[in-house]
Amino acid sequence: MKYRLMDLLACPLDKDWPLKLEIMAKEKEPENISIPNVNSKTEVVCNFYCGYKDFFLVEIQDDGTEIEKSVETISKNVVVADCKECFQIEIQKGRLLCSKDNNHIYEIKESIPVMLTSEQIQEIYGKKK
């Protein structure tokens, strides 16, 4: 799993975002990986949240509305060079945790986030995770 997914993934049960990331194993891929287009509003790849730097690119108000941070504020915390570094890292093993409900925990196994609850895993595979 790439850090980039942290900008997109939310808890499937209560829609909490962003999830907390606990990394148990990661690898850096030595080759030069090309990054996608840079967002013109943030001047980095991510749109709302940089999981690599654990930095919000927008401010979320109490009512849920988003206010864009200035490019100057963002560039003090994350720049395109960070995106290039981020895209070379593969999270092999870890967990994604919902901040609203500590019981919502999703494993990252062999670089794949398993966005299923233990009940769903038991229903599908007939066993607990």
MILUMKOL-499302 format. One line per field, with one value per atom (N, C-alpha, C, O): residue in one letter; x, y, z negated. Coordinates in Angstrom, 3 decimals. Example, Ala and Ser with C-alpha at 12.3 -4.5 7.8 and 13.67 -1.06 7.14 Angstrom:
BEGIN
resn: A	A	A	A	S	S	S	S
X: 13.190	12.300	13.200	14.236	12.850	13.670	12.900	13.409
Y: -5.690	-4.500	-3.300	-3.319	-2.250	-1.060	0.030	1.138
Z: -7.800	-7.800	-7.800	-8.465	-7.080	-7.140	-7.870	-8.039
This chain:
BEGIN
resn: M	M	M	M	K	K	K	K	Y	Y	Y	Y	R	R	R	R	L	L	L	L	M	M	M	M	D	D	D	D	L	L	L	L	L	L	L	L	A	A	A	A	C	C	C	C	P	P	P	P	L	L	L	L	D	D	D	D	K	K	K	K	D	D	D	D	W	W	W	W	P	P	P	P	L	L	L	L	K	K	K	K	L	L	L	L	E	E	E	E	I	I	I	I	M	M	M	M	A	A	A	A	K	K	K	K	E	E	E	E	K	K	K	K	E	E	E	E	P	P	P	P	E	E	E	E	N	N	N	N	I	I	I	I	S	S	S	S	I	I	I	I	P	P	P	P	N	N	N	N	V	V	V	V	N	N	N	N	S	S	S	S	K	K	K	K	T	T	T	T	E	E	E	E	V	V	V	V	V	V	V	V	C	C	C	C	N	N	N	N	F	F	F	F	Y	Y	Y	Y	C	C	C	C	G	G	G	G	Y	Y	Y	Y	K	K	K	K	D	D	D	D	F	F	F	F	F	F	F	F	L	L	L	L	V	V	V	V	E	E	E	E	I	I	I	I	Q	Q	Q	Q	D	D	D	D	D	D	D	D	G	G	G	G	T	T	T	T	E	E	E	E	I	I	I	I	E	E	E	E	K	K	K	K	S	S	S	S	V	V	V	V	E	E	E	E	T	T	T	T	I	I	I	I	S	S	S	S	K	K	K	K	N	N	N	N	V	V	V	V	V	V	V	V	V	V	V	V	A	A	A	A	D	D	D	D	C	C	C	C	K	K	K	K	E	E	E	E	C	C	C	C	F	F	F	F	Q	Q	Q	Q	I	I	I	I	E	E	E	E	I	I	I	I	Q	Q	Q	Q	K	K	K	K	G	G	G	G	R	R	R	R	L	L	L	L	L	L	L	L	C	C	C	C	S	S	S	S	K	K	K	K	D	D	D	D	N	N	N	N	N	N	N	N	H	H	H	H	I	I	I	I	Y	Y	Y	Y	E	E	E	E	I	I	I	I	K	K	K	K	E	E	E	E	S	S	S	S	I	I	I	I	P	P	P	P	V	V	V	V	M	M	M	M	L	L	L	L	T	T	T	T	S	S	S	S	E	E	E	E	Q	Q	Q	Q	I	I	I	I	Q	Q	Q	Q	E	E	E	E	I	I	I	I	Y	Y	Y	Y	G	G	G	G	K	K	K	K	K	K	K	K	K	K	K	K
X: 0.844	0.000	0.898	1.925	0.515	1.249	0.625	-0.571	1.441	0.930	-0.180	-1.097	-0.090	-1.048	-2.492	-3.391	-2.719	-4.074	-4.671	-5.893	-3.844	-4.347	-5.177	-6.027	-4.936	-5.718	-7.132	-8.047	-7.310	-8.566	-9.357	-10.588	-8.660	-9.345	-10.084	-9.568	-11.294	-12.096	-12.624	-12.673	-13.016	-13.594	-14.890	-15.784	-15.010	-16.232	-17.465	-18.590	-17.269	-18.411	-18.975	-20.192	-18.100	-18.623	-18.079	-18.312	-17.356	-16.846	-15.811	-15.577	-15.190	-14.167	-12.973	-12.562	-12.426	-11.283	-10.477	-11.063	-9.159	-8.347	-8.183	-8.365	-7.844	-7.564	-6.162	-5.310	-5.940	-4.594	-3.821	-4.377	-2.551	-1.728	-0.657	0.116	-0.619	0.452	1.222	0.661	2.508	3.333	4.177	4.863	4.121	4.930	6.079	7.120	5.896	6.966	6.738	5.617	7.833	7.756	9.059	10.099	8.978	10.153	10.234	9.218	11.456	11.657	12.074	13.045	11.339	11.645	12.728	12.529	13.869	15.010	14.829	15.500	13.932	13.796	13.087	12.377	13.289	12.658	11.229	11.014	10.267	8.856	8.306	8.459	7.666	7.088	5.810	5.030	5.609	4.421	3.357	3.686	2.092	1.025	1.097	1.971	0.178	0.149	-0.020	-0.703	0.604	0.512	-0.807	-1.228	-1.456	-2.701	-2.375	-1.493	-3.070	-2.765	-3.101	-2.545	-3.998	-4.368	-3.400	-3.160	-2.838	-1.952	-0.470	0.414	-0.220	1.129	1.871	3.099	1.116	1.635	0.636	-0.376	0.895	0.025	-1.301	-2.361	-1.252	-2.474	-3.374	-2.923	-4.651	-5.638	-6.037	-6.234	-6.157	-6.705	-5.786	-5.745	-5.047	-4.244	-3.006	-3.108	-1.842	-0.591	-0.287	0.109	-0.475	-0.205	1.274	1.650	2.108	3.562	4.074	4.907	3.585	4.010	2.998	3.215	1.873	0.804	0.388	0.416	0.002	-0.319	-1.598	-1.738	-2.529	-3.763	-3.495	-2.921	-3.910	-3.762	-4.954	-4.923	-5.996	-7.174	-7.471	-7.062	-8.179	-8.669	-10.118	-10.916	-10.457	-11.825	-12.506	-12.075	-13.570	-14.325	-15.218	-15.424	-15.746	-16.626	-17.858	-18.373	-18.330	-19.517	-19.166	-20.044	-17.882	-17.454	-16.983	-16.479	-17.139	-16.679	-15.149	-14.490	-14.624	-13.172	-12.735	-13.344	-11.678	-11.097	-9.681	-8.872	-9.399	-8.078	-7.013	-7.193	-5.907	-4.759	-4.000	-4.076	-3.286	-2.520	-1.351	-0.859	-0.919	0.220	1.458	2.290	1.581	2.723	2.723	3.767	1.559	1.439	1.756	2.478	1.208	1.449	2.930	3.502	3.551	4.948	5.928	7.069	5.497	6.337	6.355	7.236	5.376	5.225	5.413	5.897	5.040	5.162	5.393	4.748	6.331	6.671	6.723	6.673	6.823	6.815	7.943	7.771	9.069	10.164	9.708	10.136	8.846	8.288	7.408	7.413	6.655	5.799	6.649	6.289	7.776	8.664	9.194	9.272	9.553	10.019	8.880	9.070	7.717	6.530	6.174	5.861	6.222	5.822	6.796	6.478	7.972	8.932	8.751	9.368	7.919	7.748	6.489	5.412	6.650	5.539	5.338	6.248	4.167	3.838	3.416	2.373	4.228	4.009	3.030	2.181	3.173	2.372	2.071	2.937	0.838	0.459	-1.024	-1.690	-1.517	-2.937	-3.446	-2.714	-4.709	-5.425	-6.450	-7.216	-6.467	-7.359	-8.312	-7.919	-9.542	-10.568	-10.442	-10.388	-10.394	-10.256	-11.583	-11.583	-12.715	-14.020	-14.327	-14.937	-13.907	-14.217	-12.973	-12.562	-12.384	-11.150	-11.317	-10.323	-12.555	-12.796	-12.715	-12.673	-12.693	-12.593	-11.113	-10.485	-10.582	-9.162	-9.080	-9.739	-8.269	-8.128	-6.653	-5.787	-6.386	-5.021	-4.496	-5.258	-3.203	-2.512	-1.653	-0.726	-1.972	-1.266	-0.696	-1.411	0.586	1.256	0.926	0.631	0.982	0.770	-0.681	-0.954	-1.610	-3.020	-3.817	-3.823	-4.495	-5.362	-6.643	-7.360	-6.908	-8.096	-9.172	-9.181	-10.063	-11.069	-12.344	-13.450	-12.160	-13.264	-13.199	-12.114	-14.359	-14.404	-14.149	-14.203	-13.868	-13.671	-14.917	-14.821	-16.100	-17.351	-17.471	-17.898	-17.097	-17.155	-16.154	-16.456	-14.969	-13.956	-14.458	-14.299	-15.071	-15.598	-16.712	-16.779	-17.578	-18.678	-18.146	-18.661	-17.131	-16.587	-15.735	-15.887	-14.849	-13.869	-14.164	-13.515	-15.129	-15.457	-14.453	-14.369	-13.688	-12.719	-12.512	-12.828	-11.980	-11.656	-10.270	-9.426	-10.041	-8.709	-7.677	-6.510
Y: -1.162	0.000	1.237	1.271	2.204	3.463	4.430	4.363	5.317	6.369	7.157	7.660	7.258	8.040	7.646	8.484	6.380	5.922	6.585	6.642	7.080	7.723	8.963	9.374	9.556	10.701	10.267	11.089	8.980	8.477	7.554	7.571	6.738	5.711	6.285	7.142	5.795	6.142	4.844	3.814	4.898	3.729	3.350	4.187	2.118	1.728	1.673	1.682	1.615	1.522	2.882	3.070	3.836	5.134	6.318	7.475	6.017	7.033	7.968	9.053	7.581	8.408	8.545	7.579	9.738	10.035	11.139	12.046	11.119	10.009	8.962	9.237	7.784	6.716	6.907	7.548	6.350	6.368	5.191	4.113	5.407	4.379	3.904	4.703	2.594	1.966	1.072	0.138	1.356	0.598	-0.413	-0.062	-1.664	-2.721	-3.121	-3.573	-2.958	-3.261	-2.447	-2.335	-1.879	-1.147	-1.326	-1.648	-1.110	-1.242	-0.017	0.542	0.383	1.465	0.845	0.090	1.166	0.651	1.538	2.746	0.958	1.769	2.472	3.469	1.970	2.598	3.944	4.229	4.742	6.057	5.900	5.615	6.081	5.929	7.286	8.261	7.345	8.626	8.873	7.953	10.112	10.463	11.031	11.559	10.925	11.496	13.021	13.623	13.615	15.072	15.702	15.166	16.829	17.591	18.352	18.883	18.404	19.157	20.648	21.133	21.361	22.787	23.636	24.721	23.154	23.928	23.710	24.624	22.496	22.193	22.194	22.328	22.047	21.934	20.690	20.629	19.695	18.359	17.366	17.782	16.070	15.074	14.917	14.876	14.831	14.604	15.834	16.959	15.589	16.668	17.210	18.415	16.318	16.719	16.432	17.190	15.318	14.861	14.141	13.270	14.499	13.826	12.815	13.189	11.524	10.469	10.317	9.928	10.618	10.492	11.478	11.125	12.696	13.731	13.935	14.757	13.176	13.313	14.784	15.376	15.353	16.780	16.998	16.509	17.737	18.086	19.220	20.244	19.038	20.054	21.008	22.040	20.661	21.506	21.577	20.710	22.610	22.678	22.241	22.718	21.329	20.834	21.511	21.385	22.227	22.954	22.001	20.861	22.456	21.626	21.139	20.057	21.934	21.546	20.652	20.294	20.287	19.391	20.064	19.395	21.376	22.071	22.133	22.134	22.185	22.215	23.580	24.154	24.092	25.351	25.045	24.476	25.436	25.164	25.967	27.149	25.303	26.008	26.668	26.225	27.705	28.397	27.524	26.691	27.722	26.987	27.253	26.365	28.468	28.809	27.970	27.470	27.820	27.009	25.553	24.895	25.056	23.660	23.429	22.446	24.333	24.125	24.178	23.734	24.712	24.679	23.284	22.963	22.462	21.145	19.982	18.923	20.162	19.094	19.720	20.701	19.127	19.611	18.416	17.266	18.690	17.638	16.630	15.446	17.064	16.126	15.070	13.918	15.462	14.497	13.486	12.300	13.958	13.066	12.015	10.838	12.445	11.500	10.448	9.269	10.863	9.930	8.999	7.789	9.567	8.825	7.704	6.588	8.007	7.026	5.866	4.869	5.964	4.870	3.912	2.848	4.282	3.465	2.615	3.109	1.336	0.391	-0.107	-0.692	0.119	-0.362	-1.816	-2.115	-2.719	-4.158	-4.711	-5.548	-4.222	-4.765	-3.643	-2.823	-3.612	-2.598	-2.670	-3.675	-1.569	-1.488	-0.087	0.895	-0.012	1.253	1.278	0.329	2.363	2.451	3.621	4.707	3.387	4.427	5.253	4.691	6.566	7.395	7.571	7.946	7.309	7.422	6.206	6.329	5.036	3.796	2.913	2.399	2.742	1.966	0.502	-0.198	0.025	-1.358	-1.553	-2.690	-0.468	-0.565	-0.559	0.495	-1.746	-1.917	-2.740	-3.772	-2.276	-2.928	-3.261	-2.391	-4.518	-5.000	-4.612	-4.523	-4.386	-4.267	-5.520	-5.714	-6.368	-7.636	-7.697	-7.497	-7.971	-8.081	-6.876	-7.019	-5.701	-4.402	-4.089	-3.087	-4.918	-4.706	-4.379	-5.170	-3.225	-2.929	-3.771	-3.731	-4.519	-5.368	-4.581	-4.534	-3.976	-3.077	-3.841	-3.456	-4.926	-5.753	-5.863	-5.873	-5.945	-6.168	-7.643	-8.468	-7.988	-9.403	-10.214	-11.370	-9.609	-10.308	-10.594	-11.680	-9.630	-9.838	-10.899	-11.720	-10.888	-11.893	-13.278	-14.246	-13.361	-14.645	-15.120	-16.301	-14.203	-14.566	-15.049	-16.014	-14.387	-14.738	-16.002	-16.899	-16.076	-17.157	-18.210	-19.256	-17.942	-18.907	-18.963	-19.965	-17.890	-17.847	-16.407	-15.477	-16.230	-14.884	-14.518	-15.382	-13.204	-12.780	-12.904	-12.585
Z: 0.000	0.000	0.000	-0.678	0.735	0.756	-0.250	-0.533	-0.777	-1.658	-0.962	-1.613	0.340	1.136	0.850	0.920	0.531	0.239	-0.996	-1.130	-1.888	-3.101	-2.762	-3.552	-1.603	-1.126	-0.743	-0.705	-0.462	0.091	-0.825	-0.804	-1.637	-2.430	-3.639	-4.357	-3.840	-5.014	-5.616	-4.944	-6.877	-7.535	-6.819	-6.694	-6.349	-5.648	-6.545	-6.046	-7.867	-8.772	-9.163	-9.160	-9.500	-9.941	-9.140	-9.490	-8.066	-7.128	-7.747	-7.213	-8.847	-9.474	-8.541	-7.898	-8.471	-7.605	-8.222	-8.813	-8.122	-7.644	-8.727	-9.913	-8.310	-9.250	-9.824	-9.210	-10.996	-11.575	-10.987	-10.779	-10.725	-10.106	-11.075	-11.603	-11.302	-12.079	-11.123	-10.549	-10.952	-10.009	-10.774	-11.734	-10.345	-10.942	-10.032	-10.508	-8.719	-7.769	-6.502	-6.006	-5.989	-4.732	-3.973	-4.549	-2.667	-1.817	-0.917	-0.502	-0.629	0.325	1.643	1.708	2.690	4.018	4.621	4.756	4.985	5.416	6.757	7.023	7.606	8.914	8.825	7.860	9.824	9.881	10.384	11.562	9.515	9.866	10.255	9.520	11.413	11.820	11.030	10.782	10.643	9.869	10.807	11.869	10.422	11.247	11.256	10.632	11.964	12.038	10.667	9.794	10.501	9.266	9.260	10.287	8.101	7.943	8.031	7.322	8.884	9.078	7.848	7.677	6.998	5.801	4.642	3.854	4.532	3.411	3.821	2.975	5.097	5.666	5.201	5.268	4.726	4.438	5.027	5.591	4.910	5.531	4.778	5.403	3.460	2.679	2.687	2.902	2.449	2.498	1.130	0.971	0.136	-1.150	-2.334	-3.303	-2.240	-3.372	-2.853	-1.989	-3.376	-3.031	-4.128	-5.232	-3.820	-4.790	-5.085	-6.190	-4.116	-4.285	-5.328	-6.162	-5.285	-6.236	-7.361	-8.251	-7.324	-8.315	-8.429	-9.508	-7.282	-7.217	-6.422	-5.301	-7.016	-6.320	-5.338	-5.708	-4.092	-3.056	-3.042	-2.370	-3.782	-3.964	-5.457	-6.228	-5.843	-7.224	-7.215	-6.409	-8.117	-8.199	-9.372	-10.519	-9.069	-10.080	-10.864	-10.448	-11.986	-12.819	-12.062	-12.343	-11.103	-10.333	-9.144	-8.359	-9.004	-7.948	-6.672	-5.770	-6.583	-5.381	-5.367	-6.407	-4.163	-3.984	-3.494	-2.591	-4.094	-3.660	-3.185	-3.918	-1.943	-1.380	-2.112	-2.406	-2.399	-2.969	-1.827	-0.681	-2.140	-1.102	-0.658	-1.420	0.572	1.102	0.251	0.068	-0.265	-1.118	-2.398	-2.817	-3.008	-4.224	-3.924	-4.673	-2.815	-2.440	-2.175	-2.645	-1.422	-1.017	-2.194	-2.067	-3.326	-4.525	-5.151	-5.949	-4.780	-5.381	-4.420	-4.820	-3.166	-2.172	-0.797	-0.426	-0.052	1.292	2.244	1.808	3.528	4.542	4.314	4.605	3.809	3.516	2.502	2.569	1.571	0.620	1.356	1.027	2.351	3.141	3.849	3.884	4.411	5.101	4.130	4.475	2.933	1.904	1.482	1.359	1.265	0.830	1.804	1.389	3.090	4.092	4.209	4.857	3.605	3.629	2.449	2.416	1.495	0.289	0.407	0.743	0.125	0.126	-1.297	-1.883	-1.851	-3.193	-3.056	-2.473	-3.594	-3.447	-4.482	-4.176	-5.716	-6.811	-7.787	-8.092	-8.275	-9.240	-9.543	-9.294	-10.091	-10.435	-10.160	-10.283	-9.789	-9.661	-10.773	-10.942	-11.535	-12.688	-12.522	-12.096	-12.858	-12.825	-14.100	-15.194	-13.976	-15.173	-15.909	-17.082	-15.251	-15.917	-16.776	-17.838	-16.320	-17.033	-17.041	-16.000	-18.205	-18.319	-17.927	-17.735	-17.805	-17.404	-15.897	-15.427	-15.131	-13.679	-13.294	-13.192	-13.086	-12.753	-11.478	-11.349	-10.540	-9.245	-9.019	-9.109	-8.728	-8.537	-7.153	-6.191	-7.070	-5.788	-5.688	-6.474	-4.713	-4.548	-3.135	-2.153	-3.049	-1.751	-0.869	0.317	-1.466	-0.800	-0.462	0.198	-0.898	-0.551	-1.805	-2.748	-1.837	-2.971	-2.884	-1.885	-3.933	-3.979	-4.724	-5.954	-3.977	-4.550	-4.914	-4.534	-5.657	-6.129	-7.645	-8.227	-8.282	-9.724	-10.012	-9.100	-11.281	-11.628	-11.321	-10.908	-11.522	-11.223	-9.727	-9.333	-8.900	-7.452	-7.016	-6.150	-7.608	-7.277	-7.674	-6.930	-8.868	-9.323	-8.385	-8.044	-7.972	-7.073	-5.722	-5.158	-5.214	-3.899	-3.968	-3.139	-4.944	-4.995	-6.069	-6.103	-6.936	-7.978	-9.107	-9.818	-9.278	-10.369	-10.790	-10.047	-11.984	-12.457	-11.993	-11.759	-11.861	-11.411	-12.479	-12.251
